[in-house]
Amino acid sequence: MGSFSIWHWLIVLLIVVMVFGTKKLRNMGGDLGGAVKGFKDGMKEGGQPAADDKPVAPGQVTNAQAADKSDKTTIDVEARHKL
């Protein structure tokens, strides 16, 4: 009495199909499958370094290093007005 029989589940499935339609259910299933696949791929790549993180050769200047050098050569000047 506590569990549902196969007929209960078939009726629930029929009502869900009637409410949402088969096309919308198929799209939701495809979206869910894509999300699960993306999650699994992300978990596999989690231990590997990203393709953007390439090692920098010694003596090579990166954008971050160039920005650091430009900050040191910037002169802060205050303009004064003549009266």
VEXDREN-2710 file (C-alpha; in Angstrom, 1 decimal):
% VEXDREN-2710
k/r/px/py/pz
1/MET/0.0/0.0/0.0
2/GLY/3.0/2.3/0.5
3/SER/4.5/1.9/-2.9
4/PHE/3.1/2.8/-6.3
5/SER/2.3/0.1/-8.9
6/ILE/3.3/0.3/-12.5
7/TRP/-0.2/1.6/-13.4
8/HIS/0.3/4.6/-11.1
9/TRP/3.6/5.5/-12.9
10/LEU/2.1/5.0/-16.3
11/ILE/-0.8/7.4/-15.5
12/VAL/1.7/10.0/-14.1
13/LEU/3.8/9.6/-17.2
14/LEU/0.7/10.1/-19.5
15/ILE/-0.3/13.3/-17.6
16/VAL/3.3/14.7/-17.8
17/VAL/3.4/14.0/-21.6
18/MET/0.0/15.6/-22.0
19/VAL/1.0/18.7/-20.0
20/PHE/4.5/19.3/-21.5
21/GLY/4.3/17.6/-24.9
22/THR/6.8/15.2/-26.4
23/LYS/8.9/17.9/-28.1
24/LYS/9.5/19.9/-24.9
25/LEU/10.3/16.8/-22.9
26/ARG/12.8/15.7/-25.6
27/ASN/14.5/19.2/-25.5
28/MET/14.7/19.1/-21.7
29/GLY/16.2/15.6/-21.8
30/GLY/18.8/16.7/-24.4
31/ASP/19.7/19.8/-22.3
32/LEU/20.0/17.7/-19.2
33/GLY/22.2/15.1/-21.0
34/GLY/24.4/17.9/-22.4
35/ALA/24.8/19.4/-18.9
36/VAL/25.8/16.0/-17.4
37/LYS/28.3/15.4/-20.2
38/GLY/29.8/18.9/-19.7
39/PHE/30.1/18.3/-16.0
40/LYS/31.9/14.9/-16.6
41/ASP/34.3/16.5/-19.1
42/GLY/35.0/19.3/-16.6
43/MET/35.7/16.8/-13.9
44/LYS/38.2/14.9/-16.2
45/GLU/40.0/18.2/-17.1
46/GLY/40.1/19.4/-13.5
47/GLY/43.5/17.8/-12.8
48/GLN/45.1/19.0/-16.1
49/PRO/46.3/22.5/-16.6
50/ALA/44.3/24.7/-19.0
51/ALA/45.5/25.2/-22.6
52/ASP/45.9/28.9/-21.9
53/ASP/48.4/28.3/-19.1
54/LYS/51.5/27.8/-21.3
55/PRO/54.9/27.9/-19.6
56/VAL/56.8/31.1/-20.2
57/ALA/60.4/30.9/-21.3
58/PRO/63.0/32.7/-19.1
59/GLY/63.6/36.2/-20.3
60/GLN/60.3/36.4/-22.1
61/VAL/58.1/39.4/-21.2
62/THR/54.4/38.7/-20.6
63/ASN/51.6/41.2/-20.6
64/ALA/51.5/41.2/-16.8
65/GLN/55.2/41.9/-16.6
66/ALA/54.9/44.7/-19.1
67/ALA/52.1/46.3/-17.1
68/ASP/54.2/46.1/-13.9
69/LYS/57.1/48.0/-15.6
70/SER/54.8/50.7/-17.0
71/ASP/53.4/51.3/-13.6
72/LYS/56.9/52.1/-12.2
73/THR/57.6/54.6/-14.9
74/THR/54.4/56.5/-14.6
75/ILE/54.8/60.0/-13.1
76/ASP/51.9/61.5/-11.1
77/VAL/51.7/65.2/-11.8
78/GLU/49.3/67.7/-10.4
79/ALA/48.3/70.6/-12.6
80/ARG/48.4/74.1/-11.2
81/HIS/46.4/77.1/-12.4
82/LYS/47.8/80.6/-12.8
83/LEU/45.9/83.3/-11.0
END
